[in-house]
Amino acid sequence: MVAYLLLWVGGLNWGLIGLLNFDLVNTVLGTWPTAVKVVYILVGLSAVYVFAMHKGDCKVCK
């Protein structure tokens, strides 16, 4: 569940960057650059996890 939440955060952030050139994560956590980096790393790891586990979770792909 946490991985999916982080994917939503990452997807929303990249959509905002692409459409409006607005980095939401950096705006919210910009005063803590380490926290921004940790969020980006967690989003990336979540994407890898969901990709690796997708076949086991997906009813269409089984």
Backbone as JSON, one array per atom type, in Angstrom:
{
  "sequence": "MVAYLLLWVGGLNWGLIGLLNFDLVNTVLGTWPTAVKVVYILVGLSAVYVFAMHKGDCKVCK",
  "N": [[0.83, -1.2, 0.0], [1.95, 1.22, 0.78], [3.85, 1.52, -1.23], [2.23, 1.95, -3.47], [1.04, 4.39, -2.74], [3.31, 6.05, -2.71], [3.91, 5.9, -5.42], [1.76, 7.33, -6.47], [2.32, 9.86, -5.4], [4.77, 10.36, -6.71], [3.95, 10.24, -9.41], [2.06, 12.32, -9.53], [3.73, 14.47, -8.87], [5.59, 14.43, -11.05], [3.81, 14.9, -13.13], [2.95, 17.51, -12.51], [5.41, 18.82, -12.76], [5.9, 18.46, -15.49], [3.64, 19.72, -16.69], [3.33, 22.27, -15.45], [5.8, 23.11, -14.65], [6.36, 22.86, -11.92], [7.55, 21.77, -8.94], [6.3, 19.84, -6.63], [7.13, 18.23, -4.43], [9.63, 19.32, -3.81], [8.79, 21.89, -3.18], [7.24, 21.48, -0.88], [9.03, 20.15, 0.85], [11.39, 21.53, 0.58], [13.07, 22.95, 2.34], [14.41, 21.01, 3.62], [16.68, 19.42, 2.2], [17.71, 16.81, 2.26], [15.48, 15.28, 2.94], [13.92, 15.64, 0.66], [15.48, 14.27, -1.22], [15.35, 11.7, -0.11], [12.61, 11.15, -0.4], [12.42, 11.1, -3.22], [14.08, 8.89, -3.74], [12.64, 6.86, -2.42], [10.29, 6.88, -3.94], [11.3, 5.99, -6.39], [12.23, 3.41, -5.64], [9.79, 2.31, -4.94], [8.53, 2.2, -7.41], [10.1, 0.24, -8.68], [9.57, -1.93, -7.0], [6.74, -2.26, -7.29], [6.65, -2.81, -10.03], [8.1, -5.22, -10.09], [6.47, -6.88, -8.52], [4.08, -6.84, -9.8], [2.89, -8.82, -11.5], [2.05, -10.79, -9.72], [0.09, -9.45, -8.28], [-1.76, -8.47, -10.11], [-4.84, -9.05, -11.62], [-5.41, -9.29, -14.29], [-3.01, -9.95, -15.52], [-2.33, -12.47, -14.62]],
  "CA": [[0.0, 0.0, 0.0], [2.86, 2.37, 0.83], [4.45, 1.65, -2.56], [1.24, 2.59, -4.35], [0.93, 5.79, -2.31], [4.49, 6.75, -3.21], [3.77, 6.04, -6.87], [0.83, 8.44, -6.69], [3.08, 11.08, -5.12], [5.72, 10.55, -7.8], [3.22, 10.54, -10.64], [1.52, 13.68, -9.41], [4.85, 15.41, -8.92], [6.1, 14.51, -12.41], [2.79, 15.57, -13.93], [3.03, 18.94, -12.24], [6.66, 19.32, -13.35], [5.72, 18.5, -16.94], [2.62, 20.67, -17.12], [3.43, 23.62, -14.89], [7.16, 23.34, -14.17], [6.19, 23.05, -10.48], [7.99, 20.59, -8.2], [5.55, 19.82, -5.38], [7.95, 17.66, -3.36], [10.63, 20.32, -3.44], [8.09, 23.02, -2.56], [6.81, 21.1, 0.47], [10.16, 19.74, 1.68], [12.58, 22.21, 0.08], [13.98, 23.39, 3.4], [15.12, 19.8, 4.04], [17.1, 18.76, 0.95], [17.88, 15.37, 2.47], [14.14, 14.69, 2.9], [13.52, 15.62, -0.75], [16.21, 13.17, -1.84], [14.8, 10.44, 0.41], [11.3, 10.94, -1.06], [12.68, 10.69, -4.61], [14.61, 7.52, -3.7], [11.54, 5.97, -2.06], [9.39, 6.79, -5.1], [11.96, 5.11, -7.35], [12.2, 2.04, -5.12], [8.4, 1.86, -5.01], [8.27, 1.84, -8.8], [10.76, -1.04, -8.92], [8.83, -2.94, -6.24], [5.43, -2.5, -7.93], [6.93, -3.47, -11.3], [8.52, -6.6, -9.82], [5.38, -7.62, -7.91], [2.86, -6.59, -10.56], [2.25, -10.03, -12.01], [1.39, -11.48, -8.61], [-1.04, -8.65, -7.8], [-2.67, -8.09, -11.19], [-5.78, -10.11, -12.02], [-5.38, -9.38, -15.74], [-1.73, -10.53, -15.95], [-2.11, -13.83, -14.08]],
  "C": [[0.87, 1.26, 0.0], [3.49, 2.6, -0.54], [3.49, 2.33, -3.52], [1.04, 4.07, -4.0], [2.11, 6.59, -2.84], [4.47, 6.89, -4.72], [2.81, 7.16, -7.24], [1.54, 9.77, -6.48], [4.04, 11.38, -6.27], [5.03, 10.91, -9.11], [2.64, 11.94, -10.64], [2.63, 14.72, -9.54], [5.38, 15.56, -10.35], [5.09, 15.15, -13.36], [2.81, 17.08, -13.75], [4.3, 19.56, -12.82], [6.49, 19.46, -14.86], [4.75, 19.56, -17.4], [2.9, 22.1, -16.7], [4.83, 24.01, -14.44], [7.16, 23.63, -12.66], [6.52, 21.74, -9.77], [7.36, 20.62, -6.81], [6.38, 19.31, -4.22], [8.98, 18.67, -2.88], [9.99, 21.54, -2.77], [7.71, 22.69, -1.12], [8.01, 20.83, 1.37], [11.47, 20.44, 1.32], [13.56, 22.67, 1.14], [14.79, 22.24, 3.96], [15.57, 19.03, 2.8], [17.31, 17.26, 1.09], [16.53, 14.67, 2.4], [13.64, 14.61, 1.46], [14.2, 14.45, -1.45], [15.67, 11.82, -1.39], [13.45, 10.14, -0.24], [11.52, 10.46, -2.49], [13.21, 9.25, -4.66], [13.5, 6.53, -3.38], [10.55, 5.8, -3.2], [10.0, 5.85, -6.15], [11.95, 3.66, -6.91], [10.79, 1.47, -5.17], [8.04, 1.44, -6.43], [8.88, 0.49, -9.14], [9.99, -2.16, -8.23], [7.5, -3.28, -6.92], [5.62, -3.19, -9.27], [7.27, -4.94, -11.08], [7.37, -7.45, -9.29], [4.08, -7.55, -8.7], [2.14, -7.87, -10.98], [1.51, -10.79, -10.93], [0.14, -10.77, -8.12], [-2.12, -8.44, -8.85], [-3.55, -9.27, -11.6], [-5.76, -10.31, -13.53], [-4.14, -10.15, -16.2], [-1.51, -11.96, -15.49], [-2.27, -14.89, -15.12]]
}
